[in-house]
Amino acid sequence: MTTKEIENKSKSLNYDKALEYWAEIPATLDGVLGGFGHISDEDILGSTLFLRSIMSLEKAPGTKTALDCGAGIGRITKHLLTNYFDRVDVIEPDEKFINSILDYVGENKHKVGSLYQVSLQDFNPERKYDLIWNQWVLGYLKDNDLVNFLSNCRESLSENGILIVKENVTSSGKAEMDPTDSSVTRTLKQFLKIFKSAKLKRIKQCKQLNFPNGIYPVYMFALICDKN
Ligand SMILES: C[S@@+](CC[C@H](N)C(=O)[O-])C[C@H]1O[C@@H](n2cnc3c(N)ncnc32)[C@H](O)[C@@H]1O
């Protein structure tokens, strides 16, 4: 598949339609996981193991500030990021979700920093981050906006900072569009191409284990600034 074909597919994404879809979804675990609330614990376990391996790298990121992108109700902030970082900022465009984050995070809510009610394609980081977590959200972005967003993230990484992408990938070898929420599920190859365009170097990759059959394979990537 050529770059042109990839771009043409994601170009048909409609940002308003995606936001309208999420506006109708309740601020619950099942809501943000599309009826798959029951896989959250397994997902967090896989992410914890991945993050633990990253925090024990020789050039491990610092533990001051993380950013949760497309945070929903703060599931990852609550169960993962506040366990490792002093401060977690979040980006989430949906008003009802962003308003529910502090309550949902509960006892660690003092660690929640800035709440940015904005879409990723319009976000400009205001500070440096030790870790930026993107999960189940990048399929809403057109390829060119995704490359810009990831490039902005790269520039906002602190020394030894790491960007994480955890996303569904297709096993059919083709990008698949979902008109219901106006999203695209990309192939592994497309992700790698996008990372390269954003000048990000992949230092770790891992497939999420123990998810139910019949859903997309989920991959985690750890990315750093590619200085070459
Ligand atoms: C499947 S949920 C995942 C939430 C969270 N990352 C998690 O794993 O629990 C997708 C989230 O992406 C948000 N979203 C949709 N389009 C977005 C965009 N363009 N920029 C940022 N967030 C977006 C939705 O509002 C929703 O909260």
PDBQT file of the ligand as one rigid body, heavy atoms in Angstrom, charges set to zero:
ROOT
HETATM    1  C1  LIG A 301     -11.900   4.381  23.403  1.00  0.00    +0.000 C 
HETATM    2  S1  LIG A 301     -11.865   5.823  24.438  1.00  0.00    +0.000 S 
HETATM    3  C2  LIG A 301     -10.326   5.516  25.262  1.00  0.00    +0.000 C 
HETATM    4  C3  LIG A 301     -10.158   6.303  26.525  1.00  0.00    +0.000 C 
HETATM    5  C4  LIG A 301      -8.849   6.021  27.289  1.00  0.00    +0.000 C 
HETATM    6  N1  LIG A 301      -7.687   6.257  26.459  1.00  0.00    +0.000 N 
HETATM    7  C5  LIG A 301      -8.838   4.610  27.815  1.00  0.00    +0.000 C 
HETATM    8  O1  LIG A 301      -8.114   3.761  27.262  1.00  0.00    +0.000 OA
HETATM    9  O2  LIG A 301      -9.545   4.357  28.787  1.00  0.00    +0.000 OA
HETATM   10  C6  LIG A 301     -11.467   7.074  23.234  1.00  0.00    +0.000 C 
HETATM   11  C7  LIG A 301     -11.355   8.478  23.807  1.00  0.00    +0.000 C 
HETATM   12  O3  LIG A 301     -10.794   9.339  22.801  1.00  0.00    +0.000 OA
HETATM   13  C8  LIG A 301     -11.450  10.586  22.855  1.00  0.00    +0.000 C 
HETATM   14  N2  LIG A 301     -11.277  11.247  21.547  1.00  0.00    +0.000 N 
HETATM   15  C9  LIG A 301     -11.969  11.068  20.411  1.00  0.00    +0.000 A 
HETATM   16  N3  LIG A 301     -11.470  11.846  19.427  1.00  0.00    +0.000 NA
HETATM   17  C10 LIG A 301     -10.430  12.523  19.973  1.00  0.00    +0.000 A 
HETATM   18  C11 LIG A 301      -9.498  13.473  19.479  1.00  0.00    +0.000 A 
HETATM   19  N4  LIG A 301      -9.533  13.891  18.210  1.00  0.00    +0.000 N 
HETATM   20  N5  LIG A 301      -8.576  13.968  20.319  1.00  0.00    +0.000 NA
HETATM   21  C12 LIG A 301      -8.520  13.549  21.611  1.00  0.00    +0.000 A 
HETATM   22  N6  LIG A 301      -9.366  12.642  22.136  1.00  0.00    +0.000 NA
HETATM   23  C13 LIG A 301     -10.305  12.128  21.320  1.00  0.00    +0.000 A 
HETATM   24  C14 LIG A 301     -12.880  10.240  23.216  1.00  0.00    +0.000 C 
HETATM   25  O4  LIG A 301     -13.576  11.358  23.746  1.00  0.00    +0.000 OA
HETATM   26  C15 LIG A 301     -12.675   9.112  24.223  1.00  0.00    +0.000 C 
HETATM   27  O5  LIG A 301     -12.545   9.620  25.509  1.00  0.00    +0.000 OA
ENDROOT
TORSDOF 0
